[in-house]
Amino acid sequence: MSEPMSDHMDPLSLQKVFRVVLDAVSQPGKPQALPDGVIGSPAQNLLCVLETFLDHEVTFAVIERDIYLERTIIQRTQSRLAPIEEADYIIVEGSTSGGRILRAKRGTPEFPEKGATIIYSAINVTAPSLSLERISLSGPGIMGGEMNLPSFPGIDVGELSCIREANEDFPLGLDCFFIDGRGAMMGLPRSVRINGV
């Protein structure tokens, strides 16, 4: 990520993006469009979402260290860098962490909400690399109890397998969000089961 970033989003835009985030959580597997007024480049789309999640009270890590991105996130959110194992939010630029999300914290029985949130930004991905037709989702918020995973740029089948492994001991696990280059977001909370990987 090397393009210059604009200033912070205004409060109204932040509220609109947060509404999209809530819709992505409540309707897992269903792509949600970011508001027209905030959609920009893939990098800008990522940052507008991060501004709704991060603040001075939370920590983050970036898979494949990107000093420019890290500095921009700190400037825009006032959040702090942390190792993957300790971070509240983990940013993956592209379709896969190479299995490193399995090192992320998954919460405790007393505080399952302390598990990390993973945010995938498919900045360099224009189309799914593998067929997702055999993969389905089941769980709360899914119409009819089960649905096929839609084609969504940036999803890697191997990474879905890692997410499934990380979420085997629900309510412990990871909440995941995918942002594609067109300004769409999809949520896979830890309550959702991934079948077929």
C-alpha positions, 0 to 999 in steps of 0.5 A: 500500500503506497498511495496517499491517504485522505484525512479521517472520515466524518462522523456521518460516514463512519455511522454509515460504514458501521451500519454496513458492518452490523449488516455483515455480522447479522447476515453472514455470507451475504455481501454488503455494499459500503456506502457510495460516499466512502467507496474508493480504492481498495486501500481506502475501503480498508481504511474506512472500515478500520476506522469503524473498528479501531481506536486508542483502546485496541491493538492491531497487527498486519500480516506481512508487515507493511510499515506504511499501512501500519503508520497510516492505521495508527494515524487514522485510528490511534490504535497500537501495534501488537504481535499477532498473538496479542492483537485485537484486530489482524489485517490480511492484505490479500486472500490468505494469512498463510495459516498465521491466523491460527496464532491469533487469540480466540478468547476464553470461556469467561470472555469469548468476545476477547477473540481477535477479529480478522479483516481481509482486504483483497487489494491485489485480488480481482477474482476467486482463485479457487472454486467455492461451489462446494462450500456452504455456511450454516448457523445463526443469521443464515436464511434457511439455516444453510447457504452456499458461500457466494463467489467473493473476490479474495477468498482462499479455500485454504484460508477458510479451512484455517478459519474453520479450525480456529472456530471449532470450539465455539463460542471461542474463535475469530470473527472474520470480515472480507472486503473486496476491491469493489467496495463490498464487505462480507462477514463470517462471525465465529458462530458460523460453521464453514462446511466443505473445506 
